[in-house]
């Protein structure tokens, strides 16, 4: 299953995923739990056939599969679920890592439900936080110290980086030896905070023999790094057989549109069957933090999400449907404390998509008995609204860039798009030179 644009994978949360479509809510509401199951083609609100589910959310030692009905009951011919192996949660310490035992258990869990699954990498984001240190000590006690030191002598990228890389290589070996043939397509993961780290990581793992690829760390907005690795894949004869490329942890509208440009260029010149995806838990996290997404600023000055804290919305607006609320709030004075958006231009353009659930519910419907606490039903309904706002916002961003509406696209986004198209069209024979010369422009939105 492939899509026209790079596809957004909502990273399903515990609260949302725990609602059983076959159940009922504990209070009268204009929707049912089944209406929230966007993976179901028959869903009355909206259908989105793509999602991500992370081991950081659903895996437990000795658990054989997810406990979420919307995943286990889905039609695998009409949906695609990507499994994240939980490396981020291991970095945070919320998953306890016990070496090969954990790696094999998470692999088995992912194989039980996922169409695509990421290998268990060790993210470099934990280096500066100090969370890699205990894994370095464990590996030294297990006798791996000389191998890590040898890696570091070779690439000179630091003990922390090479601890992450070496543990990932060990995990790759365990996964390759224990995977169930045909159960899921596995994504090799490339970490890296800089071009040197990205290149070294790629060279170290490219022979692992997995089918597809994921890019983490700085690759999500440092497009020179991502493009260098894509052309490395091509030059190494690997890109033509890839079916899925995933970019971890981004839900910026500019990333949605730029990743579509990259996808379209790969399809035109190298591999017509490629699909690029990206993910975030943002619609779930914002709802859990009592924040409603009302749309996006999509104009020549900036592309970004627009959201309000529910506590900042006047009580007089609490009975308005969420779709009407968006129009009312964006027409209100800036003193309304719009989260994440400030504007000073007369031609500020807000895109306020209408959602299916936004026609049916108000802020008042989100709260069961008080004006201060949402119950599970209210939180899940707000999550559903936020997800569809994101999906429609990304579609609009894609349309504005891909259809050439320059007056509605910020200059950095427009320029990055033009450089990528020129790279694939005219510089395929010597891409790294072009990428290096254009890096300052390609990376204008790095970490934005």
VOPAGU-2260 file (C-alpha; in pm, 1 decimal, decimal comma):
REM VOPAGU-2260
SITE   aa  ch    i         X         Y         Z
SITE  UNK   A    0       0,0       0,0       0,0
SITE  UNK   A    1     149,5     332,7    -106,2
SITE  UNK   A    2      15,6     686,3     -83,5
SITE  UNK   A    3      50,2     993,9    -301,9
SITE  UNK   A    4     224,5    1194,8     -29,5
SITE  UNK   A    5     467,8    1098,2     244,1
SITE  UNK   A    6     234,3     956,9     507,8
SITE  UNK   A    7     190,4    1066,9     866,0
SITE  UNK   A    8     178,9     785,2    1121,4
SITE  UNK   A    9      -0,9     887,1    1440,9
SITE  UNK   A   10     195,4     724,6    1724,9
SITE  UNK   A   11     -98,8     568,1    1908,1
SITE  UNK   A   12    -102,7     643,0    2281,0
SITE  UNK   A   13    -204,0     417,1    2569,0
SITE  UNK   A   14    -517,2     618,8    2641,4
SITE  UNK   A   15    -636,9     616,7    2282,6
SITE  UNK   A   16    -541,5     260,3    2205,5
SITE  UNK   A   17    -700,9     121,1    2520,8
SITE  UNK   A   18   -1051,3     219,4    2407,9
SITE  UNK   A   19   -1218,4     -93,1    2273,7
SITE  UNK   A   20   -1428,1     -28,6    1961,8
SITE  UNK   A   21   -1680,4    -288,9    2075,8
SITE  UNK   A   22   -1736,3    -118,2    2413,0
SITE  UNK   A   23   -1957,2     173,7    2516,1
SITE  UNK   A   24   -1880,5     499,8    2693,0
SITE  UNK   A   25   -1990,2     542,1    3053,0
SITE  UNK   A   26   -2184,4     859,7    2969,5
SITE  UNK   A   27   -2408,8     971,6    2682,8
SITE  UNK   A   28   -2208,9    1112,0    2391,1
SITE  UNK   A   29   -2281,0    1177,6    2022,9
SITE  UNK   A   30   -2015,0     924,9    1918,9
SITE  UNK   A   31   -1921,5     568,4    2009,1
SITE  UNK   A   32   -1581,6     408,4    2081,9
SITE  UNK   A   33   -1596,3     244,5    1737,1
SITE  UNK   A   34   -1604,9     593,0    1581,6
SITE  UNK   A   35   -1254,3     656,5    1716,7
SITE  UNK   A   36   -1100,4     359,1    1534,9
SITE  UNK   A   37    -954,4     542,4    1235,8
SITE  UNK   A   38    -787,3     221,3    1111,0
SITE  UNK   A   39   -1131,7      78,7    1032,1
SITE  UNK   A   40   -1237,3     161,3     672,1
SITE  UNK   A   41   -1597,6     173,4     795,7
SITE  UNK   A   42   -1523,8     430,8    1067,7
SITE  UNK   A   43   -1796,5     696,6    1068,5
SITE  UNK   A   44   -1561,8     985,5    1151,4
SITE  UNK   A   45   -1257,6     936,8     928,8
SITE  UNK   A   46   -1037,3     658,2     800,2
SITE  UNK   A   47    -658,4     680,7     802,0
SITE  UNK   A   48    -500,2     344,1     719,3
SITE  UNK   A   49    -155,7     417,7     866,0
SITE  UNK   A   50     -30,0     421,3    1226,0
SITE  UNK   A   51     272,7     362,9    1444,4
SITE  UNK   A   52     272,3     166,7    1766,8
SITE  UNK   A   53     576,5     167,5    1993,1
SITE  UNK   A   54     721,4     -91,3    2225,2
SITE  UNK   A   55     754,8     202,2    2460,1
SITE  UNK   A   56     375,9     197,0    2484,1
SITE  UNK   A   57     271,9    -164,0    2454,2
SITE  UNK   A   58     559,6    -405,9    2510,7
SITE  UNK   A   59     609,3    -585,7    2839,8
SITE  UNK   A   60     844,6    -877,0    2914,3
SITE  UNK   A   61     678,1   -1202,2    2810,3
SITE  UNK   A   62     389,4   -1022,1    2638,8
SITE  UNK   A   63     320,3   -1192,4    2307,2
SITE  UNK   A   64     145,2    -904,3    2131,2
SITE  UNK   A   65     -38,7    -574,0    2168,3
SITE  UNK   A   66    -352,2    -550,4    2378,3
SITE  UNK   A   67    -514,4    -284,8    2160,2
SITE  UNK   A   68    -826,3    -390,6    1972,9
SITE  UNK   A   69    -783,9    -128,1    1700,6
SITE  UNK   A   70    -452,3    -292,1    1604,6
SITE  UNK   A   71    -528,8    -658,3    1660,1
SITE  UNK   A   72    -866,1    -639,3    1482,8
SITE  UNK   A   73    -750,2    -436,7    1180,9
SITE  UNK   A   74    -764,6    -558,9     822,8
SITE  UNK   A   75    -397,1    -610,4     723,7
SITE  UNK   A   76    -487,1    -575,7     356,0
SITE  UNK   A   77    -628,5    -226,6     408,4
SITE  UNK   A   78    -399,7     -86,4     678,1
SITE  UNK   A   79     -29,5     -47,6     752,7
SITE  UNK   A   80     111,8     -44,8    1105,7
SITE  UNK   A   81     477,1      27,3    1173,0
SITE  UNK   A   82     624,9     -93,4    1502,4
SITE  UNK   A   83     881,6     116,9    1685,1
SITE  UNK   A   84    1119,3     -96,3    1889,3
SITE  UNK   A   85    1137,0     135,4    2190,9
SITE  UNK   A   86    1496,4     255,9    2173,4
SITE  UNK   A   87    1386,5     602,2    2285,7
SITE  UNK   A   88    1224,2     455,6    2597,1
SITE  UNK   A   89    1536,6     250,4    2671,1
SITE  UNK   A   90    1733,0     575,7    2646,8
SITE  UNK   A   91    1488,8     736,2    2890,5
SITE  UNK   A   92    1502,6     439,8    3127,8
SITE  UNK   A   93    1131,4     354,9    3103,3
SITE  UNK   A   94    1220,8      22,2    2939,2
SITE  UNK   A   95    1478,9    -182,8    3125,7
SITE  UNK   A   96    1727,0    -328,1    2878,2
SITE  UNK   A   97    1859,9    -673,7    2958,0
SITE  UNK   A   98    2066,1    -739,9    2648,5
SITE  UNK   A   99    1973,5   -1018,5    2407,0
SITE  UNK   A  100    1674,0   -1120,9    2618,7
SITE  UNK   A  101    1506,5    -780,9    2569,8
SITE  UNK   A  102    1598,8    -763,6    2201,5
SITE  UNK   A  103    1445,2   -1104,2    2124,5
SITE  UNK   A  104    1133,2   -1031,2    2327,5
SITE  UNK   A  105    1066,4    -697,8    2153,4
SITE  UNK   A  106    1131,5    -857,7    1812,8
SITE  UNK   A  107     875,5   -1131,0    1881,5
SITE  UNK   A  108     624,5    -871,5    2004,0
SITE  UNK   A  109     665,5    -659,6    1687,3
SITE  UNK   A  110     640,9    -961,0    1458,4
SITE  UNK   A  111     304,6   -1050,7    1610,5
SITE  UNK   A  112     122,9    -751,5    1460,2
SITE  UNK   A  113     337,1    -514,8    1249,4
SITE  UNK   A  114     369,3    -490,1     872,6
SITE  UNK   A  115     699,6    -306,6     917,3
SITE  UNK   A  116     918,3    -290,3    1228,3
SITE  UNK   A  117    1229,3     -99,2    1327,7
SITE  UNK   A  118    1531,0    -283,2    1461,0
SITE  UNK   A  119    1625,2    -204,3    1821,9
SITE  UNK   A  120    1872,9      81,0    1789,4
SITE  UNK   A  121    2035,8     274,4    2072,4
SITE  UNK   A  122    1967,4     646,5    2010,8
SITE  UNK   A  123    2250,9     895,7    2034,2
SITE  UNK   A  124    2018,3    1138,8    2211,6
SITE  UNK   A  125    2105,8     974,9    2543,0
SITE  UNK   A  126    2477,5    1056,5    2520,2
SITE  UNK   A  127    2464,3    1412,1    2654,3
SITE  UNK   A  128    2198,9    1312,4    2908,0
SITE  UNK   A  129    2429,7    1051,4    3060,3
SITE  UNK   A  130    2187,9     764,6    3007,1
SITE  UNK   A  131    2435,5     576,6    2785,9
SITE  UNK   A  132    2693,4     549,6    3065,2
SITE  UNK   A  133    2534,4     250,7    3238,6
SITE  UNK   A  134    2519,6      63,9    2907,9
SITE  UNK   A  135    2885,8     140,0    2845,3
SITE  UNK   A  136    2967,5      -5,0    3189,3
SITE  UNK   A  137    2754,5    -314,2    3124,7
SITE  UNK   A  138    2921,2    -376,3    2788,4
SITE  UNK   A  139    3268,6    -335,9    2942,4
SITE  UNK   A  140    3181,3    -586,3    3216,3
SITE  UNK   A  141    3060,2    -825,4    2944,3
SITE  UNK   A  142    3398,5    -799,0    2773,2
SITE  UNK   A  143    3307,7    -563,5    2487,5
SITE  UNK   A  144    3526,6    -271,7    2596,9
SITE  UNK   A  145    3811,7    -340,0    2349,8
SITE  UNK   A  146    3567,3    -359,7    2055,1
SITE  UNK   A  147    3409,4     -24,9    2146,6
SITE  UNK   A  148    3753,5     129,7    2188,6
SITE  UNK   A  149    3853,8      -4,7    1846,2
SITE  UNK   A  150    3546,0     153,1    1688,6
SITE  UNK   A  151    3630,9     482,3    1853,7
SITE  UNK   A  152    3993,2     463,6    1736,4
SITE  UNK   A  153    3863,1     413,0    1384,3
SITE  UNK   A  154    3602,0     690,7    1363,0
SITE  UNK   A  155    3708,5     917,9    1654,2
SITE  UNK   A  156    3346,9    1006,5    1730,4
SITE  UNK   A  157    3357,2     942,8    2103,5
SITE  UNK   A  158    3295,2     658,6    2344,4
SITE  UNK   A  159    2928,2     750,6    2391,3
SITE  UNK   A  160    2853,0     743,6    2019,7
SITE  UNK   A  161    3038,6     416,9    1969,9
SITE  UNK   A  162    2865,7     257,4    2267,6
SITE  UNK   A  163    2530,6     331,3    2099,0
SITE  UNK   A  164    2657,5     206,8    1764,3
SITE  UNK   A  165    2813,3    -109,6    1903,5
SITE  UNK   A  166    2503,9    -206,1    2105,3
SITE  UNK   A  167    2293,2    -150,6    1793,7
SITE  UNK   A  168    2524,2    -379,5    1596,0
SITE  UNK   A  169    2487,2    -647,1    1864,2
SITE  UNK   A  170    2108,8    -608,0    1849,6
SITE  UNK   A  171    2116,7    -635,1    1469,8
SITE  UNK   A  172    2296,4    -968,3    1496,8
SITE  UNK   A  173    2041,4   -1100,6    1746,2
SITE  UNK   A  174    1749,6    -983,5    1531,4
SITE  UNK   A  175    1894,7   -1130,9    1212,0
SITE  UNK   A  176    1946,9   -1466,4    1385,1
SITE  UNK   A  177    1604,9   -1481,0    1553,3
SITE  UNK   A  178    1362,2   -1314,9    1312,2
SITE  UNK   A  179    1067,8   -1514,7    1180,6
SITE  UNK   A  180    1082,6   -1532,8     802,4
SITE  UNK   A  181     798,7   -1336,8     641,8
SITE  UNK   A  182     656,9   -1203,0     967,5
SITE  UNK   A  183     741,6    -836,7     908,9
SITE  UNK   A  184     969,9    -620,2     698,2
SITE  UNK   A  185    1248,8    -484,1     917,4
SITE  UNK   A  186    1383,0    -130,0     899,6
SITE  UNK   A  187    1752,7     -72,9     957,5
SITE  UNK   A  188    1792,7     244,7    1166,1
SITE  UNK   A  189    2053,6     516,9    1110,5
SITE  UNK   A  190    2127,1     750,3    1399,7
SITE  UNK   A  191    2340,3    1063,3    1387,7
SITE  UNK   A  192    2356,9    1416,8    1520,7
SITE  UNK   A  193    2607,5    1530,2    1256,4
SITE  UNK   A  194    2704,4    1430,2     904,1
SITE  UNK   A  195    3014,6    1247,3    1032,5
SITE  UNK   A  196    2809,5    1047,3    1282,7
SITE  UNK   A  197    2541,6     968,0    1026,5
SITE  UNK   A  198    2794,5     847,7     770,1
SITE  UNK   A  199    2986,6     635,8    1020,6
SITE  UNK   A  200    2665,9     477,3    1152,2
SITE  UNK   A  201    2540,3     400,3     802,2
SITE  UNK   A  202    2867,4     238,2     696,4
SITE  UNK   A  203    2869,2      24,7    1010,7
SITE  UNK   A  204    2513,4    -111,5     975,2
SITE  UNK   A  205    2446,0    -114,5     600,5
SITE  UNK   A  206    2537,5    -481,3     566,0
SITE  UNK   A  207    2288,7    -603,7     825,2
SITE  UNK   A  208    2061,4    -740,1     554,3
SITE  UNK   A  209    1729,8    -581,3     656,2
SITE  UNK   A  210    1474,2    -475,7     396,2
SITE  UNK   A  211    1391,4    -113,8     468,3
SITE  UNK   A  212    1532,3     194,0     642,4
SITE  UNK   A  213    1455,1     445,5     916,1
SITE  UNK   A  214    1638,1     767,9     996,2
SITE  UNK   A  215    1650,5     915,9    1344,8
SITE  UNK   A  216    1815,9    1204,4    1525,1
SITE  UNK   A  217    1913,9    1501,0    1309,9
SITE  UNK   A  218    1790,0    1345,3     986,0
SITE  UNK   A  219    1435,7    1471,1    1044,3
SITE  UNK   A  220    1522,1    1831,6     955,9
SITE  UNK   A  221    1888,7    1830,6     852,6
SITE  UNK   A  222    1801,0    1739,8     498,2
SITE  UNK   A  223    2162,1    1734,1     375,1
SITE  UNK   A  224    2224,2    1434,6     604,8
SITE  UNK   A  225    1910,7    1254,2     492,4
SITE  UNK   A  226    1985,7    1312,9     124,3
SITE  UNK   A  227    2347,4    1201,1     159,7
SITE  UNK   A  228    2231,1     870,8     308,5
SITE  UNK   A  229    1964,4     820,8      39,9
SITE  UNK   A  230    2226,7     860,5    -231,1
SITE  UNK   A  231    2458,7     628,6     -36,1
SITE  UNK   A  232    2181,6     369,3     -48,1
SITE  UNK   A  233    2152,0     421,6    -422,4
SITE  UNK   A  234    2525,0     397,8    -486,5
SITE  UNK   A  235    2548,6      84,1    -271,7
SITE  UNK   A  236    2272,7     -81,4    -475,7
SITE  UNK   A  237    2032,0     -92,9    -181,5
SITE  UNK   A  238    1772,2     173,4    -259,1
SITE  UNK   A  239    1607,1      -1,7    -551,7
SITE  UNK   A  240    1473,7    -285,4    -333,9
SITE  UNK   A  241    1357,6     -67,7     -44,4
SITE  UNK   A  242     981,9     -34,9       1,6
SITE  UNK   A  243     961,3     185,1     312,1
SITE  UNK   A  244    1167,8     472,2     451,7
SITE  UNK   A  245    1063,1     618,0     785,2
SITE  UNK   A  246    1178,5     943,9     945,3
SITE  UNK   A  247    1133,3     929,0    1319,8
SITE  UNK   A  248     973,3    1185,3    1545,6
SITE  UNK   A  249     858,5    1478,0    1334,4
SITE  UNK   A  250     521,5    1636,1    1261,2
SITE  UNK   A  251     622,5    1972,9    1123,5
SITE  UNK   A  252     424,1    2078,1     814,3
SITE  UNK   A  253     744,3    2170,7     629,1
SITE  UNK   A  254     882,6    1820,9     694,0
SITE  UNK   A  255     561,8    1663,9     561,0
SITE  UNK   A  256     591,8    1854,9     234,1
SITE  UNK   A  257     969,2    1819,4     190,2
SITE  UNK   A  258     956,2    1444,6     257,1
SITE  UNK   A  259     692,4    1418,7     -15,4
SITE  UNK   A  260     929,3    1596,5    -254,1
SITE  UNK   A  261    1205,7    1349,8    -166,4
SITE  UNK   A  262     965,7    1057,5    -207,0
SITE  UNK   A  263     848,6    1178,6    -547,3
SITE  UNK   A  264    1205,7    1226,2    -667,7
SITE  UNK   A  265    1306,8     875,7    -556,6
SITE  UNK   A  266    1000,7     736,4    -732,3
SITE  UNK   A  267    1081,8     921,3   -1053,6
SITE  UNK   A  268    1450,8     837,9   -1076,2
SITE  UNK   A  269    1524,5     524,9    -869,1
SITE  UNK   A  270    1235,0     327,3    -722,0
SITE  UNK   A  271     869,6     371,8    -818,5
SITE  UNK   A  272     748,2     165,6    -522,8
SITE  UNK   A  273     903,1     360,0    -235,1
SITE  UNK   A  274     691,8     498,7      49,4
SITE  UNK   A  275     820,9     756,1     297,0
SITE  UNK   A  276     652,6     805,3     633,2
SITE  UNK   A  277     703,3    1014,4     945,8
SITE  UNK   A  278     552,3    1002,3    1293,0
SITE  UNK   A  279     485,3    1185,1    1614,6
SITE  UNK   A  280     272,0    1150,9    1926,2
SITE  UNK   A  281     192,9    1524,6    1922,0
SITE  UNK   A  282    -187,8    1506,7    1870,9
SITE  UNK   A  283    -208,8    1267,5    2165,0
SITE  UNK   A  284      27,7    1460,1    2391,4
SITE  UNK   A  285    -138,9    1794,9    2325,8
SITE  UNK   A  286    -480,1    1649,8    2408,7
SITE  UNK   A  287    -345,8    1485,7    2725,1
SITE  UNK   A  288    -218,1    1831,3    2819,7
SITE  UNK   A  289    -563,2    1983,3    2770,0
SITE  UNK   A  290    -472,7    2155,2    2444,0
SITE  UNK   A  291    -686,3    2172,1    2130,9
SITE  UNK   A  292    -530,3    2196,0    1786,3
SITE  UNK   A  293    -728,1    2443,4    1578,3
SITE  UNK   A  294    -524,7    2440,8    1258,4
SITE  UNK   A  295    -201,8    2570,0    1108,3
SITE  UNK   A  296     -45,9    2894,5    1008,3
SITE  UNK   A  297      29,0    2824,9     642,5
SITE  UNK   A  298     147,5    3139,9     467,1
SITE  UNK   A  299     462,8    3282,4     313,5
SITE  UNK   A  300     600,5    3373,6     655,9
SITE  UNK   A  301     571,3    3051,7     851,9
SITE  UNK   A  302     419,2    2705,6     866,8
SITE  UNK   A  303     332,4    2586,0    1215,5
SITE  UNK   A  304      57,5    2437,3    1430,0
SITE  UNK   A  305    -194,2    2660,7    1606,5
SITE  UNK   A  306    -326,8    2543,5    1939,1
SITE  UNK   A  307    -503,3    2669,2    2250,5
SITE  UNK   A  308    -493,8    2556,2    2610,7
SITE  UNK   A  309    -850,6    2473,7    2706,9
SITE  UNK   A  310    -809,3    2676,7    3025,0
SITE  UNK   A  311    -744,9    2987,2    2811,3
SITE  UNK   A  312   -1068,2    2952,4    2614,2
SITE  UNK   A  313   -1346,8    3174,0    2756,0
SITE  UNK   A  314   -1625,5    2972,6    2914,6
SITE  UNK   A  315   -1872,1    3146,3    2683,0
SITE  UNK   A  316   -1720,3    2949,0    2395,4
SITE  UNK   A  317   -1733,7    2608,9    2565,5
SITE  UNK   A  318   -2063,5    2509,0    2407,3
SITE  UNK   A  319   -1953,8    2585,4    2050,4
SITE  UNK   A  320   -1865,7    2285,8    1829,1
SITE  UNK   A  321   -1488,9    2251,3    1800,3
SITE  UNK   A  322   -1502,7    2345,0    1432,0
SITE  UNK   A  323   -1674,8    2676,1    1510,6
SITE  UNK   A  324   -1442,7    2731,0    1804,8
SITE  UNK   A  325   -1140,3    2740,4    1576,8
SITE  UNK   A  326   -1285,6    3026,0    1373,9
SITE  UNK   A  327   -1383,4    3217,7    1688,2
SITE  UNK   A  328   -1045,4    3181,4    1854,1
SITE  UNK   A  329    -838,6    3275,5    1551,8
SITE  UNK   A  330   -1050,8    3584,8    1509,9
SITE  UNK   A  331    -990,1    3683,7    1871,4
SITE  UNK   A  332    -717,4    3920,0    1993,5
SITE  UNK   A  333    -363,0    3786,8    2027,4
SITE  UNK   A  334    -402,1    3831,3    2404,1
SITE  UNK   A  335    -599,4    3505,6    2395,8
SITE  UNK   A  336    -265,3    3325,2    2448,3
SITE  UNK   A  337    -260,2    3115,0    2136,3
SITE  UNK   A  338      -7,8    2842,4    2210,8
SITE  UNK   A  339     283,6    2836,5    1967,4
SITE  UNK   A  340     164,7    3116,1    1736,4
SITE  UNK   A  341     226,5    3486,8    1718,9
SITE  UNK   A  342     157,6    3703,5    1417,9
SITE  UNK   A  343     210,0    4063,0    1317,7
SITE  UNK   A  344     138,7    4055,5     944,2
SITE  UNK   A  345    -188,5    4168,9     793,5
SITE  UNK   A  346    -182,2    3874,7     553,8
SITE  UNK   A  347    -142,3    3606,0     820,6
SITE  UNK   A  348    -322,4    3299,8     682,9
SITE  UNK   A  349    -467,7    3039,8     915,5
SITE  UNK   A  350    -581,8    2705,3     777,1
SITE  UNK   A  351    -858,0    2574,8    1004,8
SITE  UNK   A  352    -963,2    2230,2     884,7
SITE  UNK   A  353   -1302,7    2100,9     978,0
SITE  UNK   A  354   -1294,3    1764,1    1153,3
SITE  UNK   A  355   -1567,8    1504,3    1161,0
SITE  UNK   A  356   -1577,5    1492,7    1539,4
SITE  UNK   A  357   -1552,3    1872,4    1556,3
SITE  UNK   A  358   -1901,6    1894,3    1410,9
SITE  UNK   A  359   -2040,2    1685,8    1695,1
SITE  UNK   A  360   -1863,9    1784,0    2017,8
SITE  UNK   A  361   -1776,8    2096,3    2213,9
SITE  UNK   A  362   -1527,4    2160,9    2492,2
SITE  UNK   A  363   -1811,1    2100,2    2736,6
SITE  UNK   A  364   -1849,1    1746,2    2600,2
SITE  UNK   A  365   -1487,4    1668,7    2687,9
SITE  UNK   A  366   -1550,5    1699,0    3060,9
SITE  UNK   A  367   -1753,0    1445,2    3252,7
SITE  UNK   A  368   -1849,7    1620,0    3575,4
SITE  UNK   A  369   -1626,3    1922,2    3631,6
SITE  UNK   A  370   -1464,7    2193,4    3426,5
SITE  UNK   A  371   -1115,8    2088,6    3532,0
SITE  UNK   A  372   -1070,1    1718,4    3455,8
SITE  UNK   A  373   -1128,8    1524,7    3134,2
SITE  UNK   A  374   -1217,7    1157,8    3159,2
SITE  UNK   A  375   -1081,7     891,8    2921,2
SITE  UNK   A  376   -1365,7     945,8    2674,1
SITE  UNK   A  377   -1309,7    1321,7    2664,5
SITE  UNK   A  378    -933,8    1285,6    2622,6
SITE  UNK   A  379    -975,9    1032,5    2341,1
SITE  UNK   A  380   -1229,3    1253,0    2160,1
SITE  UNK   A  381    -991,4    1548,5    2174,1
SITE  UNK   A  382    -710,5    1325,2    2048,3
SITE  UNK   A  383    -926,3    1221,4    1753,8
SITE  UNK   A  384    -994,5    1585,1    1665,6
SITE  UNK   A  385    -625,1    1675,1    1693,3
SITE  UNK   A  386    -521,0    1381,8    1472,1
SITE  UNK   A  387    -754,1    1483,2    1190,5
SITE  UNK   A  388    -644,5    1847,4    1216,9
SITE  UNK   A  389    -287,1    1728,6    1164,7
SITE  UNK   A  390    -375,6    1501,5     874,5
SITE  UNK   A  391    -565,2    1774,6     691,2
SITE  UNK   A  392    -300,9    2033,7     771,0
SITE  UNK   A  393     -26,4    1815,9     625,8
SITE  UNK   A  394    -235,3    1751,2     314,8
SITE  UNK   A  395    -281,8    2125,3     270,3
SITE  UNK   A  396      91,9    2192,9     316,1
SITE  UNK   A  397     168,2    1926,0      57,3
SITE  UNK   A  398     -78,7    2072,2    -189,3
SITE  UNK   A  399      59,8    2424,1    -153,8
SITE  UNK   A  400     417,7    2312,4    -216,5
SITE  UNK   A  401     361,1    2039,0    -474,4
SITE  UNK   A  402     118,4    2251,3    -678,5
SITE  UNK   A  403     357,0    2546,5    -681,0
SITE  UNK   A  404     168,1    2806,2    -475,2
SITE  UNK   A  405     484,3    3003,3    -397,3
SITE  UNK   A  406     296,7    3296,1    -239,5
SITE  UNK   A  407     174,9    3055,4      31,9
SITE  UNK   A  408     509,1    2886,5     101,8
SITE  UNK   A  409     788,2    3027,1     323,3
SITE  UNK   A  410    1106,0    3100,0     129,2
SITE  UNK   A  411    1318,8    2837,4     311,6
SITE  UNK   A  412    1068,2    2563,0     229,5
SITE  UNK   A  413    1039,5    2674,5    -132,3
SITE  UNK   A  414    1417,3    2689,6    -172,2
SITE  UNK   A  415    1477,4    2348,1     -12,9
SITE  UNK   A  416    1219,7    2196,4    -244,9
SITE  UNK   A  417    1385,4    2353,0    -550,9
SITE  UNK   A  418    1732,0    2233,2    -446,6
SITE  UNK   A  419    1610,0    1876,1    -393,8
SITE  UNK   A  420    1444,4    1867,3    -733,6
SITE  UNK   A  421    1762,9    2003,3    -895,2
SITE  UNK   A  422    1973,5    1747,8    -707,3
SITE  UNK   A  423    1780,4    1451,8    -844,2
SITE  UNK   A  424    1733,3    1596,6   -1192,5
SITE  UNK   A  425    2078,7    1733,3   -1268,2
SITE  UNK   A  426    2331,6    1612,5   -1008,8
SITE  UNK   A  427    2270,3    1241,2    -964,1
SITE  UNK   A  428    2618,0    1156,7   -1095,2
SITE  UNK   A  429    2791,9    1361,2    -823,4
SITE  UNK   A  430    2526,5    1421,3    -557,6
SITE  UNK   A  431    2744,8    1456,9    -249,7
SITE  UNK   A  432    2933,8    1752,3    -397,5
SITE  UNK   A  433    2606,7    1931,2    -473,1
SITE  UNK   A  434    2464,3    1847,9    -128,9
SITE  UNK   A  435    2777,7    1977,2      40,2
SITE  UNK   A  436    2767,8    2304,2    -152,2
SITE  UNK   A  437    2395,2    2350,2     -83,3
SITE  UNK   A  438    2397,5    2226,9     278,9
SITE  UNK   A  439    2353,5    2569,6     438,5
SITE  UNK   A  440    2034,3    2615,7     236,8
SITE  UNK   A  441    1909,3    2258,3     269,2
SITE  UNK   A  442    1950,5    2280,7     645,2
SITE  UNK   A  443    1789,2    2620,9     703,2
SITE  UNK   A  444    1514,0    2453,0     903,1
SITE  UNK   A  445    1742,7    2217,3    1092,3
SITE  UNK   A  446    1594,2    2152,9    1437,8
SITE  UNK   A  447    1320,4    2408,5    1370,7
